[in-house]
Amino acid sequence: MTRSTTLLYGGTIFGHSELDALIIEGDRIAAVGRGEQLRTSVGEGAERIDLRGRAVLPGFVDAHVHLLHTGLVECGWRIDLAGRSRAEVLDALRAAAGARGAGEWVIGHGWDESVWGERRYLDRNELDGIAPDSPVLAIRMDGHLLTANSCAFDRLSMTAPQRLVDRDAGHLREAAVTEATGQIVPDRSTSADALDAAACLCHRHGVTSVHTMSGLRIAPDLVAGRAERRLRVTLCPDVASFDVVERVGLRSGFGDPWLRFGGIKIFADGSIGARNAAVSEPYLAGGTGELSHGSDEMESMIRAAEAVGRQTIIHAIGDRAIEQVLDAHEAVSSDRSFRHRIEHFELPNEGQIERTARLGVSVCMQPNFLGHWSGPGSLYVERLGEERDRASNPLRRIVDTGVHVALGSDGMPISPLYGLHWAVNGPYPDQRLDASEAVERYTASGAWSGFAEGEVGSIATGKLADLVVLDADPVAQPDEIVRRTVEMTFVGGEVVYRAPETPG
């Protein structure tokens, strides 16, 4: 089979400030250099793309996303509620209930009361008013709280602890959310369509690799068509899948170029928006959140994961949850070679940052949270007060302390450019990286966290040609990263996305 050759020249190459061109042969980067030299080293049959000053970056690695959920919204099975006003959310759910017919489930995702004039959650009565004969679940943007209407409660079989279920308000939290949504499962055809739609969305945003937090139930759908989907997926199953993982012997990093198995996902607490992240100082409205597991249980889960060759990926937002996770790693003397992760890591104190570095635990953070919820007048100020908002998501201090940091979107939204913008332009100095640091953490660091740094994450001879071409260099204009656009996305040397009217 003939290996295709493509020359990209006349642009900027991330990580190679003096070079302006690269050659792709087959699915690999064959050379990085100067255009005047590389143009003479490719044959007449090579495709030549004049970058015209555009920027080439490694394909983005979104190190924390929920691929199936994202795809279900993208293909319309779930109703997209993101960015809508309260009235628009209710109108969208009403329209979906009318279109689907009485008795058919309607699930919406993405509402966020923090952008509404009246900052209160959706409630059961509101959903009863717009869909009295259809079961409706409206999931908050962070996924840690949902509102159900009366018809939905009548259809659901709930065993979650009563403290997580408020039928009067219609609110379910944490494990109750998982239990409820787990009872309304799309069929295999819909799942396949959703994964395809999610892959296309990723390509439009320059994402070539993802770490998806999902149950093993979607593994067959990920396996089917994985090469045709042209998205490199690391599946990080939840701790409920642990017995299967142990029985089958799926070690972290096992798989092929399109599908690998990553760490075991564990929750230590909830979210700030849902007021159930575990904090040591109470929320302004009262309460300190809740730990999802006892300390002994957390230690045993880390030990058990290591015993079967698995990394742990532990969601911990509040300082009390972070403390529990670090205590557990210290108690079991966890092995650095597993590259154990703490997800989100939003409210660490200075001592916890230093302990994280000392223990060799890495973190995966979501700077898009800063764009949504931090800064003067923000949700975090309302929930935590200005002082703790200023101390939240301290990317600068974490990186300077030597902690390995990867970045992800959590699907809010899947847009590395949005996340990079806020990693560089956060509301407060301690939240800001420089643009090159941020790009590295959305590329090379994500690859490392998924045991794939030998293949992806940087532009180097011999690595897979997973690349994104932007309209301009984000490092050159760090205050305008959010204005950048994805012009082309390559996965394994193949163009999987080209923006309309993109030359070359």
N, C-alpha and C positions, 0 to 999 in steps of 0.2 A: 504494500500500500504506500503511495506517495505521501510524504510528509509535507504539509503546506508550510509556506514561509511568509511571514508578515514583518515588514519594517515599519516602525513608528519613529518619526524623526521631527525635529524642529519644535520641541516642547521642553518642559521641565520634568525631570525624573526624580521622584521623591527618594531621598537618601543618597543622591548622586548629584551634588550641586554643580559640578563641572561638566556634566554629561547631558546630552539632549536627545538620545535615541536608544532604541533597543530592538533586538531581533527576536521574533517568536518562531520556533520551528516545532511543528506538531503541537503538543500541549505544554511545551517547556520554553523558558526564556533561554535563548542560545547565546546572547551577547548583550552587553550594555556598554555604550560608548558614545563617540561623537558621530553626528550624522554624516559628515563628509567622509569619514572612514568606513562606516558601516554600509553606506549606499553602494560602495564598490565591492562589497563582499557577499551580496545577495544576487541570485540569478535573475534573468529576465522575467521568469514566471512568478516572482515574488510579488505579493500585494504591498504597495507602498502607501502609507497613510501619513500625510503632512499634518502634524499636530497644530500648526499655526499658533504656537505659543501656549497651547493648552497644557495641562498638567497630568502626568501619569502617576498614579499612586498604587500601592498594593491593593488588591480587592479587600474591602472591609470585612472584618470578622465580628459579627454581632454575637458577643459572648453570653447573652442572656435574652432569650426570646421564647415565646410560646407559639410555635409555628402553626399548629393546627388551629388554635383559637384565632390567630391573625388571619389565616386563610378562610375560616368560616365567615368572618366579617367581610373579607375582600370579595368572596363569591356571593354574599347576600344571605346566607343561611342564618347568620346572626345579623341583627340590625345595627348599623354603625351609628352610635350616639355621640361620638367624640366631637368636640367643638360646637355642640348645639346648645342653645338656651334651654331653660326648663320647658317652656312652651313647645319648642321644636322637638325636644325629646318625647314629650307626650304625644305630639302630633304624629311623629314617626312610628311610635308603637301602636297608636290607634289605627293608622293606615295599614300597618302590617297585619294587625288582628283582623281588619276588615277584608284584606286581600286573601288571607289564609283560611278564613272561615271559622265559625264558632267551634270551640273545642280543640283547635290546633294550637300547639305551642308557639309562643313568640318569645325569643330571647334577644335582648339588646345588650350591647356592651359599649362602655366608654363614657358614660355621663360623669360629670365632675362639678359638684356643687360649688367648688371654690371660684368658678368663673361666673356664677349667677349672682344677681343682686341680693337675693335672699339665700344666704349660705346654709341651707338645711338640706338634708338628704331627701331624695324621693321617698314617699311613703305609700303604704298599701292602699289608702283611700284614693289617692291620685290615680293609681293603676286600675283600681276597681272602676273608677269613673270613666276611663277611656276604653276599657275592655272587660266588661262584666262577665262575658261568656267565654272568654279565652284565657288559658293559663299564661301568665306573663312573668318573666324574670328579667329584671333590668340590673345589669352588673356594673358596679362602679368602675371607673377607669383603672384602679389599681388591682381589681380582682379580689379584694379582701372583704368586700361587703356587697350584698345585692339586695334589691327590693323585690318582693314577690307580692302578687295580688291574691285575693281570697281564693280564686279558682285554682291558682297554682298550689296554694297550701293544701287544698282539698285533694289534689292529684299526687302530691309528693308523699313519700314515706320517709320520715325523718327519725334518725336515731342519735343525731348529734346532741351533745349536752345542752340542756335548756338555756344555759347562760349565753349560748351562741345563737339562740332563736328568739326573736321578739315578734310574735305574731301580730300584736296590736299595731306596731309600726310597719310590719312587713319586712323586717330586716333579718338577714342571715349573715353570719360572720365566719371567717376562717374555715374550719373543717365542715361547717354546715353549708358553706358555699360549694365546696368540693363535692359534698354528698348530693346536694340538689342538682347541680349541673351534670353530675355523673349519671343521673337518671334520664337525661334527654340526650341520647347519643345519635349522631348522624350515621346514616348507612355507609357502607364501604364506598359506594360510588360518590357520595357527597364528600367523604373524607379525601378521596383521591382528587376530586376537583378542587377542594380547599387547599391541599398541599401544592397543587400546580399553581393556583392563584397566588399563594404565598411566595412561591419561588419567583414568579414573574414580578411581584412587588419588590422583592429583595433585589432583583436584577436592576430594576428602575432606580434603585437607591444606591447602586454600586456595591451591594452586599453579595459576597461570593461564598462565604462560610457562615454557618450559624451554630450556636449551641442551644438546642431547644429543650425546655423543661416540660416533659410530657410523660405520661404513663406508658408502659410497654404496649398498651392496647394499640397504639398507632404504629408500632414497629412494622407489621406486615405492609401497611400502606406506604411507609417510608421505603421499605425494601423494593416494592413494586415500582418500577419506573424511575428508580433513583438516578440512573445515568442520564436518562432523557430529561429529567428535571433540571440538570446542570446546576445543582446547588449542593455544596458540601455540608453535610449535616452531622453534627455530633449530638446523639440522643442521650439526654440526662434524665433517666427515669426517677419517679418519686420513690420515697422509702417504702411505700406500700408494695412496690414491685421487688423488694429485696429478696424474698424467698425464691422467686423465679431466677433472678440474677445469680444467686448463690448456686442454685441447682444446675443452671446451664453453664456457669463458669465464664460469664461475660466480663472480662477485665477491662479497665479503663484503657482506651486507645485501640481496642480490638475492632477490626472492620476493614473496609476497603476505602479507596479514594472518595467515595460518595457518601458512605454512611459508617460512622464510628460510634462506639459506645463510650460515653463519658462517665461523669460521676453520679453518685446517688444524691438526689435532691431531698433536703431535709428542711423543715421550717422550725426556727427557734422562736419567732414571734410574728406579729402582723404588720400593719402599716401605720404611718402617722395620720394619713387621711381618714382611716377608719378608727383612729384613736386606740389601736390595740398593739402597736409596737411597744415592746417592754422597755420602759424608761425608769430611771431611778428617781427623778424629780417629776412630780405629777404634771399632767397636762393642765393648761390654764382652766379648762372646764372640769378638772378633777379626774382621778384615776391614773394608774400607772401602766396600763396595758397588761398583757398576760404572756408568760412563757408557754410555749407549746409542749414542752417536755420537761421532766425532772432532770436534774443534773446527772444522776446515775444512768438514766436512759440515754442521755446525749453521749456520755462516755461509751456506753455499750454499743451505740450505733457506729461510732467512729472505729472502735475496735473491730466490730463485725465487718465493716466495709474494707478495712485494711486486710483482714484475714482472707478475703476473696479477691484481693487485687483491685479494689475500687477506691477512687477518689471520692471525697465528700464535697458537696456543694450546699452550704448551709445558709439559708436566708436569715439574716440578723440585722435589723435596722436600729433598734434602740440600744442604748449603752448597756442596759441590764442583760439583753440577749447576747450582745457581743461579749460581755464578760463571761457569761455561761459557756459560750463556744470556746473562748480562749482557755478557760479553766479546764474544759474537757480535753482539749488538745494537749495541754500541759500535763494533765493527770495520766493520760495514756501514752505520753511521749510519742506523739504521732510522727510518722516517717515523712520527711520533707520530699522524698522522691514521688509521693503520690500527688503532690501539688494541690493539696487541700485548699478549698476556696471558701471565703465568706462572701455572700451576695449582698449587695446594696451598701452595708457598712456606713449608714448615713450619720449616726450620732456617736462616733467613738470619742472618748476623751484622750488626752495626750498620752497617758500611761498605756492605754489599750493600743494605740498606734505603735508604740515602741514594743510592746509585747508581741504584736502581730509580726513585726519585722524579726524579732528575736526567735520566734517559733518557726519562722519560715512558712507561715500561712499566707496565701495570696488573697486578693480581693477582686471582685468584679463590681463596678459601680455604674450608675446610670445618670450621667450629667444632664440628660433631658429633664430629670426631676427638678433641677434648678430652674429651668425655663418655665416649668408649670407652676411650681409651688414655693419658690424661695424669693426673698427680697422684700422691700417695704410693702406693707399692705397685703402680703401673701398668705396662703393657707398655713405655712409653717409658722409665721408670726402669730397667726390666730390660735394655732394649736399649742405652740411651744413658747412663744414670746420672742422678742427680737434677739436677745443674747444667744439663745439656743439655735435660732435660725442662722445667725452669723457663724456659729460653730459647726453647722451641719455640712456634710459632704466636703470635708476639708482636703480636697485633692492635692493641693500644693504641699501641705504638711505630710500627707501620707506618702507621696512620691519622694519627698526630700528625706524621709526617714528610711527609705530603702525597701518599702513594701512593694511587691510586684502587683501592679494594677492593670487589669483589663477593663474594657468598657463595653457596654451593651445597651440595648434600648428598652428592654422589657416590653417592646411593642408599643411604646408611648411617645412618639410613633416610631415605626421602623424607618429611621432616617439618620444615618451616621452624621450627615452634615449638620442636622439640628443638634445632635448630641455633642459633636465637636465644637460647635459654636458656643454652647454653654459651658463646656469644659475649659474653654479659653476666655469666655466673657461672663463668668458667673457673677452674681450680684456683689460678692465680697472677695477681697484679695486671696484669702486662704482657699477659695474654691477654684482658683484659676491656674491652669497650666499654660506653657507656651504652645504655639500651634504644632510645632514638630513633635513635642512630647505627646500631645493629645492624639495626633495621627498614629504614632507608634503604638499607643495603647488601644487603638481601635483596629490595629492590624497585627503587628508582631506579638504584642502581649496576649491578644486573644488566641492567636495560633499556639503560643506556648501553653496557655491554660488548658488547651485541648490536646496537648501532646502532638501537635502538627507543625511545629516550627521548622522542621526539616524540609517541609514541602511548600508551605504558604506563609504569608505574613510579611514578606519583604521582597524587594526587587533584586534578584541575584541570579547569576548564571546557574542553570540547572534546576531552578525551582519551577513549580507549576506556574504557567502564565495566567494567573488569576489577577486581573488588573482592572482599575477604573480610571477613565479619562474624564477630568473635570474641565469646565470651561475656562478656568484660571487657577492659579496656584493658591490654595488656601493659606499657605504659610506666609505668602507675600502680603496678604490683606486679612490679618487675623480678626479684625473687628467686623468683617463682612462674610464670614464663613457660611452663615445661613443663606446668603444670597447665591452661593455657588450652585451650579447645576451639573448633574451627571450627563455626560455626552455619550459615553460608550462604556459597556461593561464586558470584559472578557472572562470566560471561565475555561481553563484548560486550552487557551489559545483561540477559542471560538467566541465570536461576538454574540452575546446573548441578549444584549440590549443596545439599541442605537437611537438616540433622541431624534425626533423628527427634524429634518433639514440640517442634520449634523454633517459637515463636509468631511471628505476623506473616506 
